[in-house]
Amino acid sequence: QPVTLKNVLMFSVPTIVMTVFMSFYTMVDGLFVSNLIGTDALSAVNLTAPVISLVTAISTMLATGGSAVIMRKAGQQKANEDFTFLIAVNVAVGLIMSGLGYLIMDRLFERMSLSPAVAGYCRIYLSRYLIFTVPILLMNNFTLYMIAAGKSALSMVCSITGGILNIVLDYVFISILDMGIAGAAIATGLGYSVTAVAGLVIFSKKDCLLHFVKPVCRIRTLVSAASNGSSEMAAALVTGI
């Protein structure tokens, strides 16, 4: 498309709104936890943030780097093959990182010299959160690939819908169903899963610029995506830690 003010705004404004809204509902999530459960629970959410950042950093790297690499081949069969391959890699990474999270979780919290109450909250929150590792990684990817495929408005709608769902479920799970911090983690996971489910539906359609096909393993594509997105991975780690 021609580079005009209208086209630039149509492409960028939904992304800006989506980013601002995601930051907003993350703060609201913390308010629900601190006010309905307590400050120990809020401390647990903050203490598990670096672990969660480690889980998602690789996905962020592959998503940002992969979208740049793939869209250079937009409209070609190779673009769809590489796209499907990178999504499959993300699913595999999600399963591995989730398994590792469960394995190291107890040792990690034992070495942090936490109070029994905070340590208990950390274990409950992270154990529930890790269930949604794959949907969360897919959310990271599909958010960017929707934008790359010219569906930035749809990406924004999915993110806002997921955020609203997270806020509503926080209240339902914590206040009404009395699920405590486990409810907060499940609400967050389900909220993030909205974009993952929408992406699976959208990218299954053959008329989409990017869509699922039989993947082809190209190590060069994986290396290019990793090197291209390494700066975003570093930023995600620094922000989370």
C-alpha positions in Angstrom: 0.0 0.0 0.0 1.2 3.6 -0.6 2.7 5.3 2.4 0.1 7.9 3.3 -0.9 9.5 6.6 -4.2 7.6 6.5 -2.5 4.2 5.9 0.2 4.8 8.5 -2.5 5.8 11.1 -4.7 2.8 10.2 -1.7 0.5 10.7 -0.2 2.1 13.9 -3.0 3.4 16.0 -4.6 0.0 16.8 -1.1 -1.2 17.9 -0.6 1.8 20.1 -4.1 1.4 21.7 -3.5 -2.3 22.2 -0.2 -1.7 24.0 -1.7 1.0 26.3 -4.7 -1.2 27.1 -2.5 -4.2 27.9 -0.5 -2.1 30.4 -3.7 -0.8 31.9 -5.3 -4.2 32.6 -2.1 -5.5 34.0 -2.3 -2.8 36.6 -6.0 -3.6 37.3 -5.0 -7.3 37.7 -2.6 -6.2 40.5 -5.3 -4.1 42.1 -7.6 -7.1 42.3 -5.0 -9.3 43.8 -3.8 -6.8 46.4 -7.3 -5.7 47.5 -9.2 -9.0 47.4 -6.4 -11.4 48.5 -3.7 -9.3 50.2 -0.2 -7.9 49.8 1.5 -11.2 50.2 -0.3 -12.4 47.1 0.7 -9.3 45.2 4.3 -9.9 46.3 4.0 -13.4 44.9 2.8 -12.2 41.5 5.7 -9.7 41.3 8.2 -12.4 42.5 7.1 -14.8 39.8 7.4 -12.1 37.0 11.1 -12.9 36.2 10.3 -16.6 35.8 7.4 -15.7 33.5 9.7 -13.4 31.5 12.1 -16.1 31.0 9.4 -18.4 29.7 8.1 -15.7 27.2 11.4 -14.1 26.2 12.3 -16.8 23.6 8.8 -16.5 22.1 9.1 -12.8 21.9 12.4 -13.2 20.1 11.0 -15.6 17.5 7.8 -13.7 17.1 9.4 -10.3 16.4 12.3 -11.6 14.4 10.1 -14.2 12.6 7.5 -11.6 11.5 10.3 -9.5 9.9 11.9 -12.5 8.2 8.6 -14.0 7.0 7.0 -10.8 5.6 10.0 -10.3 3.3 8.6 -13.4 1.5 4.9 -12.4 1.8 2.7 -13.9 -0.9 5.1 -16.8 -1.5 4.6 -20.4 -0.4 7.9 -20.2 1.6 6.4 -17.5 3.8 3.6 -19.8 4.9 5.9 -22.7 5.3 8.3 -20.7 7.5 5.3 -19.2 9.4 3.9 -22.6 10.3 7.4 -23.9 11.2 8.1 -21.0 13.6 4.7 -21.5 15.2 5.5 -25.2 15.7 8.8 -24.2 17.2 7.0 -21.9 19.7 4.7 -24.7 20.7 7.6 -27.0 21.3 9.4 -24.2 23.3 6.3 -23.7 25.3 6.0 -27.3 26.3 9.7 -27.5 27.2 9.7 -24.3 29.3 6.5 -25.3 31.0 8.0 -28.7 32.0 11.2 -27.0 33.2 9.2 -24.5 35.2 7.5 -27.3 37.2 10.8 -29.0 37.7 12.7 -26.0 39.1 9.8 -24.1 40.8 10.2 -25.6 44.3 14.0 -25.2 44.4 13.8 -21.7 43.1 11.4 -20.5 45.8 13.3 -22.3 48.5 16.5 -20.4 47.7 14.7 -17.0 47.8 14.3 -17.1 51.6 10.6 -16.2 51.4 8.1 -16.3 54.2 5.9 -19.5 54.1 2.8 -17.5 53.1 4.5 -15.7 50.1 6.3 -19.0 49.0 2.9 -20.8 49.1 1.3 -18.0 47.0 4.3 -18.2 44.5 3.9 -21.9 44.0 0.1 -21.8 43.5 0.3 -18.8 41.1 3.1 -20.1 39.0 1.8 -23.7 38.8 -1.5 -22.5 37.4 0.1 -19.9 35.1 2.4 -22.5 33.5 -0.6 -24.5 32.4 -1.3 -21.7 29.9 2.4 -21.4 28.6 1.6 -22.6 25.1 -1.5 -20.3 24.6 0.5 -17.4 26.0 3.4 -18.0 23.6 0.9 -18.3 20.7 -0.7 -15.0 21.9 2.7 -13.3 21.7 3.2 -14.6 18.1 -0.3 -14.1 16.7 -0.5 -10.6 18.0 2.5 -9.6 15.9 1.6 -11.8 12.9 -1.8 -10.3 12.7 -0.3 -6.9 12.5 2.2 -8.1 9.9 -0.6 -9.6 7.9 -2.5 -6.3 7.8 -4.9 -7.2 10.6 -3.8 -4.7 13.2 -7.4 -3.7 14.1 -8.3 -7.3 14.7 -5.2 -7.8 16.8 -6.3 -4.8 18.9 -9.8 -6.2 19.3 -8.5 -9.6 20.5 -6.2 -7.9 23.0 -8.9 -5.7 24.4 -11.3 -8.6 24.6 -8.8 -10.7 26.4 -8.0 -7.9 28.8 -11.7 -7.3 29.6 -12.2 -11.1 30.1 -9.2 -11.1 32.4 -10.6 -8.3 34.6 -14.1 -9.9 34.7 -12.7 -13.3 35.5 -10.5 -11.8 38.2 -13.5 -10.6 40.0 -15.5 -13.8 39.5 -12.8 -16.2 40.4 -11.4 -14.2 43.4 -14.4 -12.5 44.8 -17.3 -14.7 44.0 -15.8 -18.2 43.7 -13.1 -17.6 46.3 -10.4 -19.3 44.3 -7.7 -16.9 45.7 -4.5 -16.4 43.8 -5.1 -19.6 41.7 -8.1 -17.8 40.3 -6.0 -14.8 39.4 -3.5 -17.0 37.5 -6.3 -18.8 35.6 -8.0 -15.5 34.8 -4.8 -14.2 33.3 -4.2 -17.3 31.3 -7.7 -17.4 29.9 -7.5 -13.7 29.0 -4.3 -14.2 27.1 -5.8 -17.3 25.4 -8.3 -15.2 23.5 -5.8 -14.1 20.9 -4.3 -17.6 20.7 -7.7 -19.1 19.8 -8.6 -16.3 17.4 -5.2 -16.7 15.7 -5.7 -20.4 15.2 -9.0 -19.7 13.5 -7.8 -16.8 11.4 -4.5 -18.4 10.2 -6.3 -21.6 9.3 -8.1 -19.8 6.5 -6.4 -20.1 3.1 -7.4 -16.6 2.0 -5.4 -15.0 4.8 -2.0 -13.5 3.7 -0.4 -15.8 6.2 -1.9 -19.2 6.8 -1.0 -22.7 8.0 0.5 -25.2 5.6 2.7 -28.2 5.9 5.8 -26.8 7.7 9.3 -27.0 6.3 12.2 -27.0 8.7 14.7 -24.4 7.6 17.4 -23.8 10.1 18.4 -20.6 8.3 15.0 -19.2 9.0 15.1 -20.1 12.6 18.6 -18.5 13.0 17.5 -15.4 11.1 14.4 -15.0 13.3 16.5 -15.5 16.5 19.2 -13.0 15.5 16.6 -10.5 14.3 14.6 -10.7 17.5 17.4 -11.0 20.0 17.1 -7.3 21.0 13.4 -7.7 21.8 14.2 -10.8 23.9 16.8 -8.8 25.8 14.2 -6.0 26.4 11.6 -8.5 27.6 14.1 -10.0 30.1 15.2 -6.6 31.4 11.5 -5.4 31.7 10.5 -8.6 33.5 13.4 -8.8 35.9 
